[in-house]
Amino acid sequence: QPVREAAAPRAQTPPRGWPSARAPISDPDGGAMLAEAPAQELELPLHSNQDMPSTSGDEEGRAKSIAEECTASRLRLIVVDIVASVAFWYALCFVNIPEWAGWTFLTCLVFTMTAWRVYRAYGALDGPNEDVPYTCGYVRQGPREMFLVATIHISPRAPRDVEEVIEKTRPDIAMIELDEDRLNRMRDEPSQEAPLEPMPEDLQPITISGRGSETTTFRAQRASWNGEWAGEVLRGSVVYDEGNAHGLKALDAAVAEGNLVLVERGSSNGEFAPFAWKAFLAHQAGAEAVLVINSFSGPLPMNRLGGDESLKGSLQVFRRTWSCGFPPVPVMLLTREDGERLRTMCLENRGRDAPAAELQVMPDSFPRRTLRKRLCHGCALIFSGIGILYSIIQCFSVEVGGEFLMAEIAAHQRGIPCACIDVDLDRFWARLGAALVPTPCNIFQSLWAWLAFPRVVFRFFFPPQGNIDVLGSMFLHGASFPCRTWIAFVLAGFCASRVTNLILELFGMAGEQAAERSGAVTVHSKEDRDLVQAYIMLLIEMYMLPQIYSAVADSRDEAMYQKMLAKRRSSNVNRCVVVVGAGHANGIIQRARERGL
């Protein structure tokens, strides 16, 4: 009997017209998820009998069969790529195509592409039950469903698509293409529709006990660097100095040493008062930690303390401390109410009767970077052109990444979690740096990647069923750009490309001079020299482009897919909405289709 998928809880007759992908029903953890499913719940046939639940006796044979099938599939793909590459590059480089034939071919190509997209939109039979936007892809595996929204980060349409998909699909969890650090810096709470509160389990518990009062547990927001002391137990008296309420003067070591210092947030006269500077001052007096009273009532901020500090502010702290490392003690922010209560306890009970605090520093996966790393990342952003691109776009007041904030707000309104699944900037730059080093393995991978170029171009023009139409999505998003966004986009792209071109020209010039002085090439005129430089630049680009794609797109697709699986397992959810850039959409969908949800 054919194996069939378990019916989704909201399954109905699927409408027509939206990209979808069917995944084989096998548990990524190694088990078979249909082993306990009753026969009457099985409805839709799968691809082959290899998806049947297996027992321990035939598990090894099934794995071997799948491995052999994957190997044969890859070999067939390699043969197709070689044949297509030979035909493609021969026609492009050696065949003299008349002008009328070229225009005829382009006209037929545009007409065929348009017809194919009309068929995808209105003629496909497989898709979700909900009427979701064209930019949304769909993967289903039994009761598990994934709606993936492909966006362009500067598009006004992207937040609307995200809001519509979350509203119509009613997911159990939302996931976004950010890490905690970038989301932390993007949040702008005064402008958000609803105030967001951190989850209680994300806050640091602090046990307070005082003479004549019951033991109380306060919860505080953590500083971004607190994870450096994960697992350590800090205990001591809580001390408060009325004459140094904000903790911006040198503290009395006789009072602060071995204790936790209580200070107010900010300063009284607008003085420079970041959390890191207060931590350095407390450390100089021997304090174990700093407790900060929030300056306004209400919930604690979502952001980690110090995580959104500007590079200028960090440099000011460096100028005063001559330290590029993390602040030397943990810092916790209390709510206004808890802070005032603790301050009253400190004022009423001094000396040996001062309230005592005890806490075990929680582990924190929040990305944290020292000043030296931030400076290196800043230089990389500038010289890669990415920093220039986004800086110019933001100068025109164009919102970047609004779809991620919309996903967080919509998830908060529905009472569901919003999880970050992207890699942090440390891992991103490390992967990019490793990919650009011209090792023999990287050079071979770049040469091998160019074999797939004709196939990639064909799939870009004619996206298969189950994939998101990246080209069509770009047109839809581009149509929503106002004039200001178009001006910013064109100007930013021009300036960023000039920077990268200048760097390539420097490499080409250095390579040409080295080749000329070593006798590898003979140059007779300036035209010859320019030609050699152009070929060197072309070789550099042919090597770098596949490596940049591997580090920026492909490796992140894999990391986001793995994090998506981990979040799904830990939250035990069936339906999720994933918001990523259009360049990542099909990579994640392909993995979900081949390896399951």
C-alpha positions in Angstrom: 0.0 0.0 0.0 1.3 3.5 -0.7 2.5 5.5 2.3 0.5 8.7 2.9 0.9 11.9 4.8 -0.8 12.6 8.1 -3.5 15.2 7.6 -2.8 18.7 8.9 -5.2 19.9 11.5 -6.6 22.6 9.2 -6.4 20.6 6.0 -8.9 21.4 3.3 -8.9 21.2 -0.5 -5.8 23.1 -1.5 -6.3 26.2 -3.6 -4.5 26.8 -6.9 -1.6 28.9 -7.6 1.0 29.1 -4.9 4.5 27.7 -4.6 4.6 24.6 -2.4 7.0 21.8 -1.6 6.2 18.3 -0.3 8.8 16.9 2.1 9.2 13.1 2.7 7.7 12.1 6.1 10.8 11.2 8.1 11.9 12.6 11.4 15.2 14.5 11.2 16.0 13.1 14.7 16.2 9.7 13.1 12.8 8.2 13.9 9.8 7.7 11.7 7.1 10.2 12.6 4.3 8.0 11.1 5.0 5.0 13.2 2.2 5.7 15.6 -0.2 7.3 13.1 -3.5 5.4 12.6 -4.1 4.2 9.0 -7.3 6.2 8.6 -5.4 9.5 9.1 -3.2 8.9 6.1 -4.3 10.8 3.0 -1.9 12.2 0.5 0.5 9.8 -1.3 4.2 10.5 -1.1 6.9 10.1 -3.7 8.1 6.5 -3.1 8.1 3.6 -0.8 11.4 4.7 0.7 9.4 7.1 2.9 7.8 4.2 4.7 8.4 4.0 8.5 11.4 1.7 8.9 12.3 -0.7 11.7 15.7 -1.2 13.2 16.2 -4.2 11.0 16.1 -2.4 7.7 17.3 1.0 8.8 20.8 0.4 7.6 19.6 -0.9 4.2 17.3 2.1 3.8 20.1 4.5 4.7 22.4 2.8 2.1 19.7 3.0 -0.5 19.1 6.7 0.1 22.8 7.4 -0.1 23.1 5.5 -3.4 20.2 7.4 -4.8 21.7 10.7 -3.7 25.0 9.8 -5.3 23.4 8.8 -8.6 21.4 12.0 -8.6 24.5 14.1 -8.1 26.4 12.3 -10.8 23.5 12.9 -13.3 23.5 16.6 -12.3 27.2 16.8 -12.9 26.9 15.4 -16.4 24.0 17.8 -17.2 26.0 20.7 -15.9 29.1 19.8 -17.9 27.1 19.4 -21.2 25.1 22.6 -20.5 28.2 24.6 -19.6 30.1 23.6 -22.8 27.1 24.5 -25.0 26.4 27.8 -23.1 29.9 29.1 -23.1 30.6 28.1 -26.6 27.5 29.9 -27.9 28.3 32.9 -25.7 32.0 33.3 -26.7 32.4 31.8 -30.2 29.0 31.9 -32.0 28.4 35.1 -34.0 24.7 35.8 -33.4 23.0 38.3 -35.7 21.3 41.3 -34.1 17.8 40.3 -35.3 18.3 36.8 -33.9 19.3 38.2 -30.6 16.2 40.5 -30.3 14.0 37.6 -31.4 15.4 35.4 -28.8 15.0 38.0 -26.1 11.3 38.6 -27.1 10.6 34.9 -27.0 12.4 34.6 -23.7 10.3 37.4 -22.0 7.1 36.0 -23.4 7.9 32.4 -22.2 8.9 33.7 -18.8 5.7 35.6 -18.4 3.6 32.6 -19.5 5.4 30.4 -17.1 4.7 32.7 -14.2 1.0 33.0 -15.1 0.8 29.3 -15.1 2.5 29.1 -11.7 0.2 31.7 -10.2 -3.1 30.3 -11.5 -2.5 26.8 -12.9 -0.7 25.1 -10.1 -2.7 22.7 -8.0 -0.5 22.3 -4.9 -0.4 25.0 -2.3 -1.5 26.1 1.2 -5.1 26.5 2.2 -4.7 30.2 2.9 -4.7 32.9 0.2 -1.1 34.1 0.8 1.0 36.6 -1.3 2.9 35.5 -4.3 6.1 36.2 -2.5 5.3 33.4 0.1 6.5 29.8 -0.3 5.0 26.8 1.4 6.4 23.5 2.6 4.2 20.8 4.3 5.2 17.6 6.0 2.3 15.8 7.6 1.0 18.1 10.3 4.0 20.4 10.1 3.8 23.4 7.8 6.2 26.2 6.9 5.2 29.5 5.3 8.4 31.3 4.1 8.0 35.0 3.1 10.7 36.2 0.7 11.4 39.9 1.2 13.6 42.8 0.0 14.8 44.6 3.1 14.1 48.1 1.8 10.7 47.3 0.2 7.6 48.9 1.7 5.7 45.9 0.5 7.7 43.5 2.7 6.2 44.4 6.1 2.7 44.3 4.6 3.3 40.8 3.2 4.7 39.6 6.6 1.7 41.0 8.5 -0.8 39.5 6.0 0.8 36.0 6.2 0.9 35.9 10.0 -2.7 37.2 10.2 -4.0 34.6 7.7 -2.0 31.6 8.6 -2.1 31.9 12.5 1.2 30.3 13.1 2.6 28.8 16.3 5.9 30.6 16.0 7.5 33.3 13.8 11.2 33.1 12.8 13.3 36.0 11.3 16.6 36.3 9.4 18.3 38.2 12.2 20.5 37.3 15.2 19.7 38.7 18.7 22.3 41.5 18.4 21.0 42.9 15.1 17.4 42.7 16.3 18.4 44.4 19.5 19.9 47.4 17.6 17.0 47.6 15.2 14.3 47.9 17.9 12.9 51.4 18.4 10.4 50.9 21.1 8.8 54.4 21.2 7.8 54.0 17.5 6.4 50.5 17.9 2.6 49.9 17.9 2.7 48.0 21.2 5.3 48.0 23.9 7.2 44.7 24.0 8.2 43.0 27.2 11.0 40.5 27.7 10.0 37.0 28.6 10.4 36.3 32.4 12.8 33.4 31.6 15.1 35.8 29.7 15.6 38.0 32.8 18.2 37.5 35.5 16.6 36.5 38.9 18.2 38.2 42.0 17.4 37.0 45.5 17.1 39.9 48.0 17.0 39.3 51.7 17.0 42.0 54.4 16.6 42.2 58.2 12.9 42.1 59.2 11.7 41.5 55.6 10.9 38.4 53.6 13.2 37.1 51.0 12.2 38.5 47.6 13.2 37.7 44.0 13.6 40.5 41.6 14.1 40.0 37.8 16.4 42.3 35.9 17.4 42.8 32.3 21.0 41.8 31.7 23.9 43.6 30.0 25.2 42.1 26.8 28.5 41.1 28.4 27.1 39.3 31.4 27.4 35.9 29.7 31.2 36.2 30.3 30.4 35.2 34.0 27.9 32.5 33.2 27.4 30.1 36.1 29.2 32.2 38.7 27.5 32.9 41.9 27.7 36.5 43.1 26.6 37.4 46.6 27.1 40.4 48.9 25.4 43.4 50.5 23.6 45.9 48.3 25.1 49.4 48.9 23.8 52.7 47.8 25.5 56.1 48.0 23.1 59.1 48.1 26.0 61.4 47.2 26.9 59.4 44.1 23.4 58.3 43.1 24.2 57.7 39.4 27.5 56.0 40.1 29.5 58.4 37.9 32.1 59.3 40.6 34.8 57.2 42.2 33.2 54.8 44.7 34.4 54.2 48.2 36.3 50.9 48.1 35.7 50.3 51.8 32.0 50.2 51.2 31.8 48.8 47.7 34.4 46.0 47.8 32.9 42.6 47.6 29.3 44.0 47.4 26.7 44.9 44.8 26.4 48.6 44.0 23.0 50.2 43.4 22.9 53.2 41.2 20.3 55.1 39.1 20.2 55.0 35.3 21.6 57.8 33.3 22.8 61.1 34.8 21.3 64.1 36.4 22.7 66.7 34.1 23.1 64.9 30.7 26.6 63.8 31.5 28.1 60.9 29.6 26.8 57.9 31.5 26.7 54.5 29.6 26.4 51.3 31.5 29.9 50.2 30.6 31.4 53.3 32.2 29.5 52.7 35.5 30.7 49.1 35.4 34.4 50.2 35.1 34.0 52.7 38.0 32.4 50.0 40.2 35.1 47.5 39.4 37.8 50.0 40.4 36.2 50.0 43.9 36.1 46.2 44.0 32.4 45.8 43.5 31.0 42.4 42.4 28.2 43.8 40.2 26.1 46.8 39.4 22.4 47.0 39.9 20.7 49.9 38.0 17.4 51.5 38.8 15.4 52.2 35.7 14.6 55.8 35.0 11.0 55.3 34.1 8.1 53.1 35.2 6.8 50.2 33.1 8.2 47.0 31.8 11.9 46.4 31.3 13.4 47.0 27.8 13.6 44.1 25.4 17.2 45.1 24.5 20.3 43.9 26.3 22.0 46.7 28.2 24.8 48.1 26.1 24.0 46.0 23.1 22.8 49.0 21.1 25.6 51.3 22.2 27.1 53.3 19.3 30.7 52.9 18.2 31.2 56.5 19.2 30.1 55.8 22.7 32.4 52.8 23.0 35.3 54.9 21.8 34.5 57.4 24.5 34.6 54.7 27.1 37.9 53.5 25.7 39.4 57.0 25.9 38.6 57.0 29.6 39.6 53.4 30.5 42.1 52.4 27.8 40.4 49.1 27.6 39.1 47.4 24.4 37.7 44.4 26.3 34.4 43.8 27.9 33.4 45.8 31.0 34.9 44.0 34.1 31.6 43.3 36.1 28.1 42.3 35.3 25.3 44.9 35.1 21.6 44.4 35.7 18.7 46.8 35.2 15.8 46.7 37.7 12.3 48.0 37.1 11.6 51.4 38.6 9.3 49.9 41.3 11.8 47.2 42.3 14.7 49.6 42.3 12.9 52.1 44.5 12.0 49.4 46.9 15.6 48.2 47.1 16.9 51.7 47.6 14.5 52.2 50.5 15.8 49.0 52.1 19.3 50.3 51.7 18.6 53.7 53.2 16.7 52.2 56.2 19.3 49.5 56.9 22.9 50.5 56.6 26.1 48.7 57.5 25.7 45.1 58.7 21.9 45.4 58.3 22.1 46.2 54.6 20.0 44.0 52.3 21.9 41.0 50.9 21.7 39.9 47.3 22.6 36.6 45.7 22.4 35.5 42.1 23.9 33.0 39.7 24.7 34.6 36.4 22.6 33.1 33.6 24.2 31.7 30.5 23.5 34.0 27.5 23.8 33.2 23.8 23.4 36.9 22.9 26.3 37.8 20.6 28.8 40.0 22.3 31.8 41.7 20.7 34.7 43.7 22.1 35.6 47.1 20.8 38.5 45.7 18.8 36.1 43.3 17.0 33.6 46.0 16.4 36.3 48.2 14.8 37.4 45.3 12.5 33.8 44.6 11.5 33.3 48.3 10.8 36.3 48.4 8.5 35.1 45.3 6.7 31.6 46.8 6.2 33.1 50.0 4.7 35.6 48.3 2.3 33.1 45.6 1.2 30.7 48.4 0.2 27.9 47.0 2.4 28.3 49.8 5.0 28.3 52.5 2.3 25.2 50.9 0.7 23.1 50.9 3.8 24.5 54.3 5.2 23.4 56.1 2.0 20.0 54.4 2.0 19.4 55.4 5.6 20.4 59.0 4.8 17.3 59.1 2.7 15.2 57.9 5.7 14.4 54.6 3.9 13.4 51.9 6.5 15.7 48.9 6.3 14.5 45.5 7.7 11.0 46.7 8.6 9.6 43.3 7.9 11.5 41.8 10.8 10.1 44.3 13.3 6.7 43.8 11.9 7.1 40.0 12.4 8.0 40.6 16.0 5.1 43.0 16.6 2.6 40.7 14.9 3.9 37.7 16.9 3.7 39.6 20.1 0.1 40.6 19.4 -0.9 37.0 18.7 1.0 35.8 21.9 3.4 33.6 20.0 7.3 33.6 20.2 9.4 35.3 17.6 12.8 33.6 17.2 16.0 34.7 15.6 17.6 32.1 13.3 20.5 33.8 11.6 24.1 33.6 12.4 25.7 36.4 14.4 28.2 38.8 12.8 31.2 37.1 14.4 30.5 33.8 12.6 29.5 35.7 9.4 32.8 37.6 9.1 34.8 34.5 10.1 33.1 32.4 7.3 33.6 35.2 4.7 37.2 35.6 5.6 37.9 31.9 5.4 36.1 31.6 2.1 38.1 34.4 0.5 41.5 32.9 1.3 42.7 31.4 -2.0 43.4 27.9 -0.8 43.6 25.0 -3.3 40.2 23.7 -2.0 38.5 27.1 -2.4 40.0 27.6 -5.9 38.7 24.2 -6.9 35.2 24.9 -5.5 35.0 28.2 -7.4 35.9 26.5 -10.7 33.4 23.7 -10.0 30.7 26.2 -9.1 30.9 27.9 -12.5 29.8 24.6 -14.1 26.3 25.1 -12.6 26.0 28.7 -13.9 23.7 27.8 -17.0 21.5 25.7 -14.7 21.2 28.5 -12.1 20.4 31.0 -14.8 17.7 28.8 -16.2 16.1 28.2 -12.8 16.2 31.9 -12.1 14.3 32.7 -15.3 12.0 29.6 -15.0 11.6 28.8 -11.3 10.3 25.2 -10.8 7.2 24.4 -9.0 7.8 24.5 -5.2 10.4 27.3 -5.4 9.8 31.0 -4.8 10.0 33.1 -8.0 12.8 35.4 -6.9 12.7 37.4 -10.2 9.0 37.9 -10.0 9.2 38.8 -6.3 11.8 41.4 -7.1 9.5 43.0 -9.6 6.6 43.1 -7.1 8.8 44.6 -4.4 10.3 47.1 -6.9 6.9 48.2 -7.9 6.2 49.3 -4.3 9.3 51.5 -4.1 8.5 55.2 -3.9 10.6 57.6 -5.9 12.8 58.4 -2.8 13.7 54.8 -2.4 14.6 54.4 -6.0 16.9 57.4 -5.9 18.5 56.1 -2.7 18.9 52.6 -4.1 20.5 53.7 -7.3 22.9 56.2 -5.6 23.9 53.8 -2.9 24.5 51.0 -5.4 26.7 53.3 -7.6 28.8 54.5 -4.6 29.2 51.0 -3.1 30.2 49.6 -6.5 32.8 52.3 -7.0 34.5 51.3 -3.7 34.6 47.7 -4.6 35.8 48.5 -8.1 38.6 50.6 -6.7 39.7 47.8 -4.5 39.7 45.3 -7.4 41.7 47.8 -9.5 44.3 48.0 -6.8 44.6 44.2 -6.7 44.7 44.1 -10.6 47.4 46.8 -10.7 49.5 45.0 -8.0 49.1 41.7 -9.8 50.1 43.2 -13.2 53.2 44.8 -11.8 54.2 41.6 -10.1 53.7 39.6 -13.3 55.6 42.2 -15.4 58.6 42.3 -13.0 58.8 38.6 -12.8 58.8 38.2 -16.5 55.5 36.2 -16.6 54.1 38.8 -19.1 55.6 41.2 -21.5 54.0 44.6 -21.8 54.7 46.9 -24.8 52.1 49.7 -24.3 49.6 51.1 -21.8 46.9 49.2 -23.6 48.6 45.9 -23.0 49.0 46.9 -19.3 45.3 47.8 -19.0 44.4 44.5 -20.7 46.5 42.4 -18.3 44.9 44.3 -15.3 41.4 43.6 -16.7 42.1 39.9 -17.0 43.5 39.8 -13.5 40.4 41.5 -12.1 38.2 39.1 -14.1 40.0 36.1 -12.6 39.7 37.6 -9.1 36.0 38.1 -9.6 35.5 34.6 -11.0 37.2 33.2 -7.9 35.5 35.5 -5.3 31.9 35.4 -6.5 31.2 31.7 -5.8 33.1 32.0 -2.5 31.1 35.1 -1.4 27.9 33.3 -2.4 29.0 30.3 -0.3 29.7 32.4 2.8 27.0 35.0 2.5 24.1 32.9 1.2 24.6 29.1 1.1 26.2 28.6 4.6 23.7 30.9 6.2 20.8 29.0 4.5 22.1 25.8 6.1 22.6 27.5 9.5 19.1 29.1 9.4 17.6 25.7 8.4 19.3 24.0 11.3 18.2 26.7 13.8 14.7 26.5 12.4 14.6 22.7 13.2 16.0 23.3 16.6 13.4 26.0 17.4 10.6 23.7 16.1 11.8 20.8 18.3 12.3 22.9 21.4 8.9 24.7 21.0 7.0 21.6 19.8 5.1 23.5 17.1 3.6 22.5 13.8 3.0 25.7 11.9 5.6 28.4 11.5 6.2 31.5 9.5 9.8 32.2 8.4 10.8 35.7 7.2 14.0 35.9 5.1 15.5 37.8 2.3 14.6 36.6 -1.2 18.2 35.4 -1.8 17.8 32.8 1.0 14.3 31.7 0.3 14.9 28.8 -2.1 18.0 27.5 -0.3 15.9 27.0 2.9 12.9 25.6 1.0 15.1 23.1 -0.9 16.6 21.8 2.4 13.1 21.6 4.0 11.8 19.7 1.0 14.7 17.3 0.9 15.4 16.8 4.6 12.0 17.6 6.2 10.7 19.9 8.8 
